[in-house]
């Protein structure tokens, strides 16, 4: 796709998205409200996994230091 074609298509798609957002605002808000708990669950799970991984790495490095 050419530079200008991509620009025109992108502008049209963004305009259609904006029009859709304005027309279906209530549905959008309902969807956003419904997705917040799922996002929080996944973000919390990722944070816990990252913290556990960091603790595991720290423990392994301390064992290496003692050798």
C-alpha positions as CSV (number, residue, x, y, z in Angstrom):
1,X,0.0,0.0,0.0
2,X,1.4,3.4,-0.9
3,X,2.1,6.1,1.5
4,X,-0.8,8.3,0.5
5,X,-3.2,5.4,0.1
6,X,-2.4,4.3,3.7
7,X,-2.9,7.8,4.9
8,X,-6.3,8.1,3.2
9,X,-7.5,4.7,4.4
10,X,-6.3,5.4,7.9
11,X,-8.2,8.7,8.0
12,X,-11.4,7.2,6.7
13,X,-11.2,4.3,9.2
14,X,-10.5,6.7,12.1
15,X,-13.5,8.9,11.0
16,X,-15.7,5.9,10.8
17,X,-14.5,4.8,14.2
18,X,-15.3,8.2,15.7
19,X,-18.8,8.2,14.1
20,X,-19.4,4.8,15.5
21,X,-18.2,5.8,18.9
22,X,-20.5,8.8,19.0
23,X,-23.5,6.8,17.8
24,X,-22.9,3.8,20.1
25,X,-21.5,5.7,23.1
26,X,-23.8,3.9,25.6
27,X,-22.7,0.5,24.3
28,X,-19.1,1.6,24.4
29,X,-19.3,2.7,28.0
30,X,-21.1,-0.6,28.9
31,X,-18.3,-2.6,27.2
32,X,-15.6,-0.5,29.0
33,X,-17.2,-1.1,32.3
34,X,-17.5,-4.8,31.7
35,X,-13.9,-5.1,30.7
36,X,-12.3,-3.3,33.6
37,X,-12.5,-6.2,36.1
38,X,-11.0,-8.6,33.5
39,X,-8.2,-6.1,32.8
40,X,-7.5,-5.8,36.6
41,X,-7.4,-9.5,37.0
42,X,-4.9,-10.0,34.2
43,X,-2.8,-7.1,35.3
44,X,-2.7,-8.4,38.9
45,X,-1.8,-11.9,37.7
46,X,1.1,-10.5,35.6
47,X,2.3,-8.4,38.5
48,X,2.3,-11.4,40.8
49,X,4.1,-13.6,38.3
50,X,6.7,-10.9,37.7
51,X,7.3,-10.5,41.5
52,X,7.6,-14.2,42.0
53,X,10.1,-14.4,39.1
54,X,12.1,-11.6,40.6
55,X,12.2,-13.2,44.0
56,X,13.2,-16.5,42.4
57,X,16.1,-14.8,40.5
58,X,17.2,-13.0,43.6
59,X,17.3,-16.2,45.6
60,X,19.2,-18.0,42.8
61,X,21.8,-15.1,42.7
62,X,22.3,-15.3,46.5
63,X,23.0,-19.1,46.2
64,X,25.5,-18.3,43.5
65,X,27.3,-15.8,45.6
66,X,27.7,-18.2,48.5
67,X,29.5,-20.7,46.2
